[in-house]
């Protein structure tokens, strides 16, 4: 699977994900790739959009986003 982020200021590098993703893998990918891209381009003024896949909607993932102050498009 290939993962990336896009926004009006540009796009992130593509990340090749080698295995099936669980919540903790997704959190790592977001923390290591999306958040640095978002903070570099938008500071804290951004809204993160994702679908309702189980790893996106898990308690583990939603709790981390709340802790980090990431605004999600509901």
C-alpha positions as CSV (number, residue, x, y, z in Angstrom):
1,X,0.0,0.0,0.0
2,X,1.2,3.6,-0.7
3,X,0.2,6.4,1.7
4,X,0.5,10.2,1.2
5,X,-0.9,13.5,2.3
6,X,-2.0,16.4,0.1
7,X,-3.0,20.0,0.8
8,X,-3.2,23.4,-0.9
9,X,0.4,24.0,0.1
10,X,1.7,20.8,-1.6
11,X,2.0,17.1,-1.0
12,X,4.0,14.8,1.3
13,X,6.4,12.2,0.2
14,X,4.8,8.9,-0.6
15,X,5.3,6.2,2.0
16,X,5.3,2.5,1.1
17,X,3.6,0.5,3.8
18,X,4.8,-3.1,3.7
19,X,2.2,-4.9,5.8
20,X,-1.4,-4.9,6.8
21,X,-2.0,-1.8,8.9
22,X,-3.3,-2.0,12.5
23,X,-4.1,1.1,14.5
24,X,-0.5,1.4,16.0
25,X,1.0,1.2,12.5
26,X,-1.4,3.9,11.3
27,X,-0.6,6.1,14.3
28,X,3.1,5.7,13.5
29,X,2.6,6.6,9.8
30,X,0.6,9.7,10.7
31,X,3.1,10.8,13.4
32,X,6.1,10.3,11.2
33,X,4.8,11.6,7.9
34,X,1.5,13.5,8.0
35,X,2.0,15.6,11.1
36,X,5.5,16.8,10.1
37,X,4.1,17.7,6.7
38,X,1.1,19.5,8.2
39,X,3.0,21.4,10.8
40,X,5.7,22.4,8.3
41,X,3.1,23.8,5.9
42,X,0.2,24.9,8.1
43,X,1.4,25.1,11.7
44,X,-1.5,23.9,13.8
45,X,-4.2,25.4,11.5
46,X,-5.2,22.3,9.5
47,X,-8.0,19.8,9.5
48,X,-7.2,16.1,8.8
49,X,-9.6,14.2,6.7
50,X,-9.7,10.4,6.6
51,X,-12.3,7.8,5.9
52,X,-14.0,5.6,8.5
53,X,-11.7,2.6,8.2
54,X,-11.5,0.7,11.5
55,X,-7.9,1.8,12.1
56,X,-8.9,5.4,11.6
57,X,-11.9,5.2,14.0
58,X,-10.4,3.0,16.7
59,X,-10.2,4.3,20.3
60,X,-6.4,4.1,20.2
61,X,-6.3,6.3,17.1
62,X,-8.9,8.8,18.1
63,X,-7.4,9.2,21.6
64,X,-4.0,10.0,20.1
65,X,-5.5,12.6,17.8
66,X,-7.2,14.2,20.8
67,X,-4.0,14.2,22.8
68,X,-2.1,15.8,19.9
69,X,-4.9,18.4,19.3
70,X,-5.5,17.3,15.7
71,X,-8.8,18.5,14.3
72,X,-10.6,15.8,12.3
73,X,-13.1,16.3,9.6
74,X,-16.2,14.4,10.9
